[in-house]
């Protein structure tokens, strides 16, 4: 959670940042109240990106037992103007604030300045959204496409679907393209007989270390066959899903890969597997050959977007009351 002032130039400036373990709190209100306890005054407006669909100012968080309602939330924390939006909508709204150094090229292409921009990112789950230009401004298009069914492309992925269906009843994109998904791919390939698990990998995984971190590190090193294969499969599916998103939105303005995992496995993403999977969608190869893909390196992207949404909410509210008072005065 951060306190920012987006009025200072074109880029939001971060005044204070804190991290909280969401699962340790009964709701977002308690976190906000704890954060504001050290502040002299309440902010005029606030924006929050949450992992779940937002409808009419109400959100049910996907992987937490939280239900948020804008009006009730605003009264509880004492902030008059609150913008509640999906976390990847917030990330999408943060894209205009990215500097060239805050992202890295992954697939070369040619940006269409008027074209839609897509963003996806694997972390605890798979988030997706898009940005379109309307009347000279950016508008975000929400998506819950990460929860759509996974479409296998090869016999190996056919078997993966069977494996996931037996384990969870359904094979979704979110189930694979996430930190837990990388561990599932490792488990699947071991189960499928690709290679035996090495004693060193087994010892690390049994020690309680984060499985995704262990597998990605071993996979990047190239010394562990099973981890390397799991990471390569993850990257290929990631590239394919990025290509799917580019086609769904016709994202000629480019595709951005966000989330917490991509920067950590950037060397693997830069290998041919991602690019090949991204473009291998006949008969649309020519279209995808022109779409650039970049990895977001700044983990604060969604915070920039949430701050921009809060600022817009404050401005729109001020304009509304100004127009209302002007009409009343003219009667």
C-alpha positions in Angstrom: 0.0 0.0 0.0 1.4 3.4 -1.0 0.5 7.1 -0.6 1.1 9.0 -3.8 0.5 12.4 -5.3 -0.2 11.9 -9.0 -0.4 15.7 -9.6 3.4 16.0 -9.4 4.3 15.9 -13.0 3.3 13.1 -15.4 4.4 10.3 -13.1 2.9 9.5 -9.7 5.4 10.1 -6.9 5.4 7.6 -4.1 5.5 9.2 -0.7 5.3 6.1 1.5 5.0 2.4 0.9 4.1 -0.6 3.2 3.5 -4.3 2.6 0.9 -6.3 4.4 0.0 -10.0 4.4 -3.5 -9.9 3.1 -4.6 -13.3 4.5 -3.7 -12.1 8.0 -6.5 -9.5 7.9 -10.3 -9.9 7.9 -10.7 -7.2 5.2 -9.1 -4.4 3.3 -10.6 -1.8 5.7 -8.4 -3.1 8.5 -5.3 -2.7 6.4 -6.2 0.8 5.3 -6.9 1.9 8.8 -3.5 0.5 10.0 -1.8 2.3 7.1 -3.5 5.6 7.8 -2.8 5.4 11.6 0.6 7.0 11.0 -0.8 9.8 8.7 -1.7 13.2 9.9 -4.7 13.5 7.6 -6.9 11.3 5.4 -6.3 11.5 1.7 -8.9 13.3 -0.4 -9.3 10.2 -2.6 -8.1 6.7 -2.8 -7.8 3.9 -5.4 -7.6 0.2 -4.8 -6.8 -2.6 -7.3 -8.2 -5.9 -6.1 -7.9 -9.4 -7.5 -11.5 -10.1 -8.6 -14.3 -8.7 -10.7 -15.7 -5.3 -9.7 -19.4 -4.6 -10.5 -21.2 -1.4 -9.5 -18.6 -0.6 -6.8 -18.8 -4.1 -5.3 -16.0 -6.7 -5.4 -15.7 -10.3 -4.2 -12.0 -11.1 -3.9 -11.1 -14.3 -5.8 -8.7 -15.9 -3.3 -9.7 -14.2 -0.1 -12.9 -14.2 1.9 -13.3 -10.5 1.4 -16.3 -8.6 0.0 -15.8 -4.9 -0.7 -18.4 -2.2 -1.2 -17.3 1.2 -2.2 -19.8 3.3 -0.2 -19.5 1.2 3.0 -15.7 1.1 2.6 -15.5 4.9 2.2 -17.5 5.5 5.4 -15.5 3.0 7.3 -12.1 4.4 6.5 -13.1 8.0 6.3 -12.1 8.7 2.7 -14.8 10.5 0.7 -13.9 9.4 -2.8 -12.9 5.8 -3.4 -12.1 4.1 -6.8 -12.4 0.3 -6.6 -11.1 -1.6 -9.7 -9.7 -4.9 -10.7 -6.0 -5.2 -10.1 -5.2 -5.7 -13.8 -7.4 -2.8 -14.8 -5.2 -0.8 -12.4 -2.2 -2.3 -14.1 -3.6 -1.3 -17.5 -4.2 2.2 -16.3 -0.6 2.4 -15.1 0.9 1.6 -18.5 0.9 5.3 -19.7 3.2 6.1 -16.7 5.8 3.5 -17.6 9.2 4.8 -18.7 11.3 2.9 -21.3 13.6 1.7 -18.5 10.7 0.2 -16.5 10.0 -2.5 -19.2 12.2 -4.8 -21.3 11.6 -5.9 -24.9 10.7 -9.5 -25.3 9.3 -9.8 -28.9 10.2 -7.2 -31.5 7.4 -5.6 -33.5 6.0 -2.3 -34.6 3.6 -0.3 -32.3 0.4 1.0 -33.8 -0.1 4.2 -31.8 -3.9 4.0 -32.2 -4.1 0.3 -31.5 -5.4 -1.5 -28.4 -2.8 -2.5 -25.8 -3.2 -5.9 -23.9 -1.6 -6.8 -20.6 -1.4 -10.1 -18.8 0.6 -11.4 -15.9 1.1 -14.5 -13.9 1.6 -14.3 -10.1 -0.7 -15.8 -7.5 -3.1 -16.1 -10.5 -3.4 -15.0 -14.1 -4.6 -11.4 -14.6 -5.6 -9.9 -17.9 -6.9 -6.6 -19.3 -6.7 -4.2 -22.2 -6.4 -0.5 -22.9 -8.1 1.4 -25.7 -7.8 5.0 -26.7 -11.1 6.9 -26.7 -11.2 10.6 -27.5 -7.5 11.1 -26.7 -7.6 9.3 -23.3 -7.0 5.8 -22.2 -9.8 3.5 -21.0 -9.2 0.1 -19.5 -11.3 -3.0 -20.5 -11.6 -5.5 -17.7 -11.2 -9.2 -18.2 -11.5 -12.4 -16.2 -9.9 -14.4 -19.1 -7.4 -16.0 -16.8 -10.2 -18.2 -15.5 -11.1 -19.4 -19.0 -10.5 -23.0 -20.0 -7.0 -24.0 -21.1 -6.7 -25.1 -24.7 -4.0 -27.7 -25.3 -1.9 -27.5 -28.4 0.1 -30.8 -28.3 -0.3 -34.4 -27.1 1.8 -33.5 -24.0 -0.6 -30.7 -23.2 -3.6 -33.1 -23.8 -2.2 -35.2 -21.1 -1.7 -32.2 -18.9 -5.4 -31.3 -19.2 -6.3 -34.9 -18.1 -3.9 -34.6 -15.2 -5.4 -31.2 -14.1 -9.0 -32.4 -14.6 -8.4 -35.4 -12.4 -6.8 -33.2 -9.7 -9.1 -30.2 -9.8 -12.1 -31.1 -12.0 -11.2 -28.5 -14.5 -8.1 -27.2 -16.4 -8.0 -23.4 -16.5 -5.4 -21.0 -17.7 -5.0 -19.5 -14.2 -4.3 -23.0 -12.8 -1.2 -23.2 -15.0 0.1 -19.7 -15.4 0.8 -18.9 -11.8 3.4 -19.7 -9.2 1.5 -22.8 -8.1 1.1 -23.6 -11.8 4.8 -23.9 -12.3 4.9 -26.4 -9.4 2.0 -28.3 -11.0 3.8 -28.5 -14.3 6.9 -29.9 -12.5 4.6 -32.5 -10.8 2.9 -33.4 -14.0 6.1 -33.9 -16.0 7.4 -36.1 -13.2 4.2 -38.1 -13.2 4.3 -38.3 -17.0 7.7 -39.9 -16.9 9.8 -37.2 -18.6 12.6 -37.5 -16.0 13.2 -38.5 -12.4 13.3 -35.9 -9.7 16.9 -35.2 -8.7 17.8 -35.7 -5.0 18.9 -32.1 -4.7 15.6 -30.7 -6.1 13.6 -33.1 -3.8 15.5 -32.0 -0.8 14.9 -28.3 -1.5 11.2 -28.8 -2.2 10.8 -30.9 0.9 12.5 -28.2 3.0 9.5 -25.9 2.8 11.1 -23.5 0.3 8.8 -21.8 -2.3 8.4 -24.4 -5.0 8.0 -21.9 -7.8 11.3 -20.1 -6.8 13.1 -23.4 -6.5 11.9 -24.8 -9.8 12.5 -21.5 -11.7 16.0 -21.2 -10.3 16.9 -24.8 -11.1 15.3 -24.4 -14.5 17.2 -21.3 -15.4 20.5 -22.9 -14.4 19.8 -25.7 -16.9 21.4 -28.3 -14.6 18.1 -30.0 -13.5 16.3 -31.7 -16.4 12.9 -31.9 -14.8 12.9 -28.3 -13.6 14.2 -27.1 -17.0 11.4 -28.9 -18.8 8.8 -27.5 -16.4 10.0 -24.0 -16.9 10.2 -24.4 -20.7 6.6 -25.7 -20.7 5.5 -22.8 -18.6 7.2 -20.3 -20.9 5.6 -21.9 -24.0 2.1 -21.8 -22.5 2.7 -18.2 -21.4 3.7 -17.2 -24.9 0.7 -18.9 -26.4 -1.7 -17.2 -24.0 0.0 -13.8 -24.7 -0.7 -14.5 -28.4 -4.3 -15.4 -27.6 -4.8 -12.1 -25.8 -3.2 -10.2 -28.7 -5.7 -11.8 -31.1 -8.7 -11.3 -28.8 -8.1 -7.5 -28.5 -6.3 -7.2 -31.8 -3.6 -5.5 -29.7 -1.6 -3.8 -32.4 -0.5 -1.3 -29.8 1.5 -4.0 -28.1 1.3 -6.7 -25.4 2.8 -6.2 -21.9 3.6 -9.1 -19.6 3.3 -8.0 -16.0 2.9 -9.9 -12.7 5.6 -11.0 -10.3 6.9 -14.0 -12.2 8.0 -12.6 -15.5 10.9 -10.4 -14.3 12.3 -13.4 -12.4 12.4 -15.7 -15.4 13.3 -13.0 -18.0 16.2 -15.1 -19.5 13.8 -18.0 -20.1 11.2 -15.7 -21.6 13.8 -14.3 -24.0 14.5 -17.8 -25.4 12.8 -18.7 -28.7 10.0 -20.7 -27.0 8.0 -17.8 -25.9 8.2 -15.9 -29.2 7.5 -19.1 -31.2 4.4 -19.9 -29.2 3.2 -16.3 -29.3 3.3 -16.2 -33.1 2.3 -19.8 -34.0 -1.4 -19.1 -34.6 -2.2 -19.7 -38.3 -3.6 -18.0 -40.2 -2.8 -14.9 -38.0 1.0 -15.2 -38.0 1.5 -12.0 -40.1 -0.6 -10.0 -37.7 1.2 -11.3 -34.7 4.6 -10.8 -36.3 4.0 -7.1 -36.1 2.9 -7.0 -32.4 5.6 -6.1 -29.9 5.8 -7.7 -26.5 7.5 -6.1 -23.4 8.0 -7.3 -19.9 7.0 -4.9 -17.1 10.0 -4.6 -14.7 8.4 -2.2 -12.2 6.3 -4.0 -9.6 4.4 -0.8 -8.8 2.6 -0.6 -12.1 -0.9 -1.3 -10.6 -0.2 1.3 -7.9 0.3 4.0 -10.5 -2.9 3.0 -12.2 -4.8 3.0 -8.9 -3.4 6.4 -8.0 -4.5 7.7 -11.5 -8.0 6.3 -10.9 -8.2 8.0 -7.5 -7.1 11.3 -9.0 -9.7 10.9 -11.8 -12.4 10.1 -9.3 -11.6 13.2 -7.3 -11.5 15.4 -10.4 -14.8 14.0 -11.7 -16.5 14.5 -8.3 -15.3 18.1 -8.1 -16.6 18.8 -11.6 -19.9 17.2 -10.8 -20.5 19.3 -7.7 -19.2 22.5 -9.5 -21.7 22.0 -12.3 -24.5 21.2 -9.9 -23.9 24.3 -7.8 -23.6 26.4 -11.0 -27.0 25.1 -12.2 -28.6 25.8 -8.8 -27.1 29.3 -8.7 -28.5 30.1 -12.1 -32.1 29.2 -11.2 
